[in-house]
Amino acid sequence: MTHLWVRAEQRDNETRVGLTPEGAGKLIAAGIQVTVEDSPTRCLPTARYAATGAQIAGQNTWPSAPSDAIIFGLKELPEDGTPLPHRHIMFGHAFKGQPAGQRLLRRFKDGGGALYDLEYLVDADNRRVAAFGYWAGYAGAAVALKCWIAQQKGQVAGPVAPYPSSNHLLADLQSELVGTGSHRPNALIIGALGRVGTGAADLCTVMGVATTRWDMAETAHGGPFPEVLAHDIFLNCILARPGTPVFVPANATHQPRRLSVIGDIACDPDSDFSPIKVYDRTTTWDAPALRVHTSPVLDVTAIDNLPSMLPVESSEDYADQLLPSLQALGDLDAGVWGRAKATFDQAVSQT
């Protein structure tokens, strides 16, 4: 019997989950054994999983799970260097040369396990079968707007936290905007036709932020892109990969510009392919804005688990997209799982 083990997330400010209780019930009905670790922080309570017939395990007990269990989580594992003998489903961030990713791949190599990276679950047309992109874009645009609001008050943006719903987030932003009068910024969104860009554009529209929306056609010439510097806010919604143009070069801080906030929603600063060269590290929930220049001010916000700001909506949306693939877990050598395993095998062979 296929055994899916849903682990508790061990990262701060991560309360999402990739399987809802309703989804767990459907997997169990299909003959898949489901174990769910208890978690006091998960946005969906453990009791709801138990009510579907899922087995409940202790928090963070996945290292001692049966060897044939498939361990399912979202964000990264603790970096303790231990070998990984299980098969894991998660966002590994390990296939673009990231230093932490290389360490993770060595752990799989040492333990004999495998990584089925959620970012690389693709259909026959190479399109991702599930993504948090919309809510990442929505929350990322909100944080960028918070950074701009703080600048209008002569401040740097303070800590951010999860919201019960998107309506609560919008109400909070409206309240913060009161102090800026009628003035609103404008924003340039690159990747506007994708899931991330759509979410970012929707947030901007609701908040009265005028947007210029670019996608592949507008960036095909490869740069430079002076239009980025001519907007108040730049929202990058393009994943870093070979061939991605540089949208913000390292010398942009010293060029004439209107730009004062960069929201790097794609958030891959330690990749060689990052299109934003004025910063080199992610920002955090406690300190969402990194000030990279003071006169004129330029802040970068780059939080790498943005959908966790809206954990219930983003979890339910993502889990619905992923469920058909989880229902096919019985054959890990075919379809989306076979393609993901081939990507892992190629990466680990080069480690």
ZIWOSUL-V236554 format. One record per residue. N is the residue number from 1. RES is the residue in one letter. SS is DSSP state (h for helix, s for strand, l for the rest). D_CENTER is the distance of its C-alpha to the mean C-alpha in whole Angstrom. Layout:
# ZIWOSUL-V236554
n->N res->RES ss->SS d_center->D_CENTER
n->N res->RES ss->SS d_center->D_CENTER
This chain:
# ZIWOSUL-V236554
n->1 res->M ss->l d_center->31
n->2 res->T ss->l d_center->28
n->3 res->H ss->s d_center->26
n->4 res->L ss->s d_center->22
n->5 res->W ss->s d_center->22
n->6 res->V ss->s d_center->19
n->7 res->R ss->l d_center->18
n->8 res->A ss->l d_center->17
n->9 res->E ss->l d_center->14
n->10 res->Q ss->l d_center->16
n->11 res->R ss->l d_center->13
n->12 res->D ss->l d_center->14
n->13 res->N ss->l d_center->13
n->14 res->E ss->l d_center->11
n->15 res->T ss->l d_center->13
n->16 res->R ss->l d_center->11
n->17 res->V ss->l d_center->13
n->18 res->G ss->l d_center->13
n->19 res->L ss->l d_center->16
n->20 res->T ss->l d_center->18
n->21 res->P ss->h d_center->22
n->22 res->E ss->h d_center->23
n->23 res->G ss->h d_center->21
n->24 res->A ss->h d_center->23
n->25 res->G ss->h d_center->26
n->26 res->K ss->h d_center->26
n->27 res->L ss->h d_center->25
n->28 res->I ss->h d_center->28
n->29 res->A ss->h d_center->30
n->30 res->A ss->l d_center->29
n->31 res->G ss->l d_center->31
n->32 res->I ss->l d_center->27
n->33 res->Q ss->s d_center->28
n->34 res->V ss->s d_center->25
n->35 res->T ss->s d_center->25
n->36 res->V ss->s d_center->22
n->37 res->E ss->s d_center->22
n->38 res->D ss->l d_center->23
n->39 res->S ss->l d_center->21
n->40 res->P ss->l d_center->22
n->41 res->T ss->l d_center->18
n->42 res->R ss->l d_center->17
n->43 res->C ss->l d_center->17
n->44 res->L ss->l d_center->19
n->45 res->P ss->l d_center->22
n->46 res->T ss->h d_center->23
n->47 res->A ss->h d_center->27
n->48 res->R ss->h d_center->25
n->49 res->Y ss->h d_center->24
n->50 res->A ss->h d_center->28
n->51 res->A ss->l d_center->29
n->52 res->T ss->l d_center->28
n->53 res->G ss->l d_center->30
n->54 res->A ss->l d_center->27
n->55 res->Q ss->s d_center->28
n->56 res->I ss->s d_center->27
n->57 res->A ss->s d_center->26
n->58 res->G ss->l d_center->26
n->59 res->Q ss->l d_center->23
n->60 res->N ss->l d_center->22
n->61 res->T ss->l d_center->25
n->62 res->W ss->h d_center->23
n->63 res->P ss->h d_center->24
n->64 res->S ss->h d_center->28
n->65 res->A ss->l d_center->27
n->66 res->P ss->l d_center->29
n->67 res->S ss->l d_center->29
n->68 res->D ss->l d_center->28
n->69 res->A ss->l d_center->25
n->70 res->I ss->s d_center->22
n->71 res->I ss->s d_center->19
n->72 res->F ss->s d_center->16
n->73 res->G ss->l d_center->13
n->74 res->L ss->l d_center->9
n->75 res->K ss->l d_center->9
n->76 res->E ss->l d_center->11
n->77 res->L ss->l d_center->15
n->78 res->P ss->l d_center->18
n->79 res->E ss->l d_center->19
n->80 res->D ss->l d_center->22
n->81 res->G ss->l d_center->24
n->82 res->T ss->l d_center->25
n->83 res->P ss->l d_center->25
n->84 res->L ss->l d_center->23
n->85 res->P ss->l d_center->26
n->86 res->H ss->l d_center->23
n->87 res->R ss->s d_center->21
n->88 res->H ss->s d_center->18
n->89 res->I ss->s d_center->15
n->90 res->M ss->s d_center->11
n->91 res->F ss->l d_center->9
n->92 res->G ss->l d_center->11
n->93 res->H ss->l d_center->10
n->94 res->A ss->l d_center->14
n->95 res->F ss->l d_center->15
n->96 res->K ss->l d_center->15
n->97 res->G ss->l d_center->18
n->98 res->Q ss->l d_center->16
n->99 res->P ss->h d_center->18
n->100 res->A ss->h d_center->16
n->101 res->G ss->h d_center->15
n->102 res->Q ss->h d_center->19
n->103 res->R ss->h d_center->20
n->104 res->L ss->h d_center->18
n->105 res->L ss->h d_center->20
n->106 res->R ss->h d_center->23
n->107 res->R ss->h d_center->23
n->108 res->F ss->h d_center->22
n->109 res->K ss->h d_center->25
n->110 res->D ss->h d_center->27
n->111 res->G ss->h d_center->27
n->112 res->G ss->l d_center->27
n->113 res->G ss->l d_center->24
n->114 res->A ss->s d_center->21
n->115 res->L ss->s d_center->17
n->116 res->Y ss->s d_center->16
n->117 res->D ss->s d_center->13
n->118 res->L ss->h d_center->11
n->119 res->E ss->h d_center->9
n->120 res->Y ss->h d_center->13
n->121 res->L ss->l d_center->15
n->122 res->V ss->s d_center->17
n->123 res->D ss->l d_center->20
n->124 res->A ss->l d_center->23
n->125 res->D ss->l d_center->22
n->126 res->N ss->l d_center->19
n->127 res->R ss->l d_center->17
n->128 res->R ss->s d_center->14
n->129 res->V ss->l d_center->15
n->130 res->A ss->l d_center->12
n->131 res->A ss->l d_center->8
n->132 res->F ss->l d_center->6
n->133 res->G ss->h d_center->7
n->134 res->Y ss->h d_center->10
n->135 res->W ss->h d_center->9
n->136 res->A ss->h d_center->6
n->137 res->G ss->h d_center->9
n->138 res->Y ss->h d_center->12
n->139 res->A ss->h d_center->10
n->140 res->G ss->h d_center->10
n->141 res->A ss->h d_center->13
n->142 res->A ss->h d_center->15
n->143 res->V ss->h d_center->14
n->144 res->A ss->h d_center->16
n->145 res->L ss->h d_center->18
n->146 res->K ss->h d_center->19
n->147 res->C ss->h d_center->19
n->148 res->W ss->h d_center->22
n->149 res->I ss->h d_center->24
n->150 res->A ss->h d_center->24
n->151 res->Q ss->h d_center->25
n->152 res->Q ss->h d_center->28
n->153 res->K ss->l d_center->29
n->154 res->G ss->l d_center->30
n->155 res->Q ss->l d_center->27
n->156 res->V ss->l d_center->23
n->157 res->A ss->l d_center->21
n->158 res->G ss->l d_center->21
n->159 res->P ss->l d_center->18
n->160 res->V ss->l d_center->16
n->161 res->A ss->l d_center->16
n->162 res->P ss->l d_center->15
n->163 res->Y ss->l d_center->17
n->164 res->P ss->l d_center->18
n->165 res->S ss->l d_center->18
n->166 res->S ss->h d_center->17
n->167 res->N ss->h d_center->21
n->168 res->H ss->h d_center->21
n->169 res->L ss->h d_center->18
n->170 res->L ss->h d_center->20
n->171 res->A ss->h d_center->23
n->172 res->D ss->h d_center->22
n->173 res->L ss->h d_center->21
n->174 res->Q ss->h d_center->25
n->175 res->S ss->h d_center->27
n->176 res->E ss->h d_center->25
n->177 res->L ss->h d_center->26
n->178 res->V ss->h d_center->30
n->179 res->G ss->h d_center->31
n->180 res->T ss->h d_center->30
n->181 res->G ss->l d_center->33
n->182 res->S ss->l d_center->32
n->183 res->H ss->l d_center->31
n->184 res->R ss->l d_center->27
n->185 res->P ss->l d_center->25
n->186 res->N ss->s d_center->24
n->187 res->A ss->s d_center->21
n->188 res->L ss->s d_center->20
n->189 res->I ss->s d_center->17
n->190 res->I ss->s d_center->17
n->191 res->G ss->l d_center->15
n->192 res->A ss->l d_center->17
n->193 res->L ss->l d_center->17
n->194 res->G ss->l d_center->14
n->195 res->R ss->h d_center->12
n->196 res->V ss->h d_center->10
n->197 res->G ss->h d_center->13
n->198 res->T ss->h d_center->15
n->199 res->G ss->h d_center->13
n->200 res->A ss->h d_center->13
n->201 res->A ss->h d_center->17
n->202 res->D ss->h d_center->18
n->203 res->L ss->h d_center->17
n->204 res->C ss->h d_center->19
n->205 res->T ss->h d_center->22
n->206 res->V ss->h d_center->22
n->207 res->M ss->l d_center->22
n->208 res->G ss->l d_center->25
n->209 res->V ss->l d_center->23
n->210 res->A ss->s d_center->25
n->211 res->T ss->s d_center->22
n->212 res->T ss->s d_center->23
n->213 res->R ss->s d_center->21
n->214 res->W ss->s d_center->21
n->215 res->D ss->l d_center->20
n->216 res->M ss->h d_center->21
n->217 res->A ss->h d_center->25
n->218 res->E ss->h d_center->25
n->219 res->T ss->h d_center->23
n->220 res->A ss->l d_center->25
n->221 res->H ss->l d_center->28
n->222 res->G ss->l d_center->26
n->223 res->G ss->l d_center->26
n->224 res->P ss->l d_center->27
n->225 res->F ss->l d_center->26
n->226 res->P ss->h d_center->28
n->227 res->E ss->h d_center->26
n->228 res->V ss->h d_center->23
n->229 res->L ss->h d_center->25
n->230 res->A ss->l d_center->27
n->231 res->H ss->l d_center->25
n->232 res->D ss->l d_center->24
n->233 res->I ss->s d_center->20
n->234 res->F ss->s d_center->18
n->235 res->L ss->s d_center->15
n->236 res->N ss->s d_center->13
n->237 res->C ss->l d_center->11
n->238 res->I ss->l d_center->12
n->239 res->L ss->l d_center->11
n->240 res->A ss->l d_center->13
n->241 res->R ss->l d_center->16
n->242 res->P ss->l d_center->19
n->243 res->G ss->l d_center->21
n->244 res->T ss->l d_center->19
n->245 res->P ss->l d_center->21
n->246 res->V ss->l d_center->21
n->247 res->F ss->l d_center->20
n->248 res->V ss->s d_center->21
n->249 res->P ss->l d_center->24
n->250 res->A ss->h d_center->24
n->251 res->N ss->h d_center->28
n->252 res->A ss->h d_center->26
n->253 res->T ss->h d_center->27
n->254 res->H ss->h d_center->30
n->255 res->Q ss->l d_center->31
n->256 res->P ss->l d_center->32
n->257 res->R ss->l d_center->29
n->258 res->R ss->l d_center->28
n->259 res->L ss->l d_center->24
n->260 res->S ss->l d_center->23
n->261 res->V ss->s d_center->20
n->262 res->I ss->s d_center->17
n->263 res->G ss->s d_center->13
n->264 res->D ss->s d_center->11
n->265 res->I ss->l d_center->8
n->266 res->A ss->l d_center->7
n->267 res->C ss->l d_center->8
n->268 res->D ss->l d_center->10
n->269 res->P ss->l d_center->13
n->270 res->D ss->l d_center->15
n->271 res->S ss->l d_center->15
n->272 res->D ss->l d_center->19
n->273 res->F ss->l d_center->17
n->274 res->S ss->l d_center->15
n->275 res->P ss->l d_center->17
n->276 res->I ss->s d_center->17
n->277 res->K ss->l d_center->20
n->278 res->V ss->l d_center->21
n->279 res->Y ss->l d_center->18
n->280 res->D ss->l d_center->17
n->281 res->R ss->l d_center->15
n->282 res->T ss->l d_center->12
n->283 res->T ss->l d_center->13
n->284 res->T ss->l d_center->13
n->285 res->W ss->l d_center->14
n->286 res->D ss->l d_center->17
n->287 res->A ss->l d_center->18
n->288 res->P ss->l d_center->15
n->289 res->A ss->l d_center->17
n->290 res->L ss->s d_center->19
n->291 res->R ss->s d_center->22
n->292 res->V ss->s d_center->23
n->293 res->H ss->s d_center->26
n->294 res->T ss->s d_center->28
n->295 res->S ss->l d_center->31
n->296 res->P ss->l d_center->30
n->297 res->V ss->s d_center->27
n->298 res->L ss->s d_center->23
n->299 res->D ss->s d_center->20
n->300 res->V ss->s d_center->17
n->301 res->T ss->s d_center->14
n->302 res->A ss->l d_center->10
n->303 res->I ss->l d_center->8
n->304 res->D ss->l d_center->5
n->305 res->N ss->l d_center->5
n->306 res->L ss->h d_center->6
n->307 res->P ss->h d_center->6
n->308 res->S ss->h d_center->9
n->309 res->M ss->h d_center->11
n->310 res->L ss->h d_center->12
n->311 res->P ss->h d_center->12
n->312 res->V ss->h d_center->15
n->313 res->E ss->h d_center->14
n->314 res->S ss->h d_center->11
n->315 res->S ss->h d_center->12
n->316 res->E ss->h d_center->15
n->317 res->D ss->h d_center->14
n->318 res->Y ss->h d_center->11
n->319 res->A ss->h d_center->14
n->320 res->D ss->h d_center->17
n->321 res->Q ss->h d_center->15
n->322 res->L ss->h d_center->15
n->323 res->L ss->h d_center->18
n->324 res->P ss->h d_center->21
n->325 res->S ss->h d_center->19
n->326 res->L ss->h d_center->20
n->327 res->Q ss->l d_center->23
n->328 res->A ss->l d_center->24
n->329 res->L ss->l d_center->23
n->330 res->G ss->l d_center->27
n->331 res->D ss->l d_center->27
n->332 res->L ss->l d_center->24
n->333 res->D ss->l d_center->26
n->334 res->A ss->l d_center->26
n->335 res->G ss->h d_center->24
n->336 res->V ss->h d_center->20
n->337 res->W ss->h d_center->20
n->338 res->G ss->h d_center->23
n->339 res->R ss->h d_center->21
n->340 res->A ss->h d_center->18
n->341 res->K ss->h d_center->21
n->342 res->A ss->h d_center->23
n->343 res->T ss->h d_center->20
n->344 res->F ss->h d_center->20
n->345 res->D ss->h d_center->23
n->346 res->Q ss->h d_center->23
n->347 res->A ss->h d_center->21
n->348 res->V ss->h d_center->23
n->349 res->S ss->h d_center->26
n->350 res->Q ss->l d_center->25
n->351 res->T ss->l d_center->25
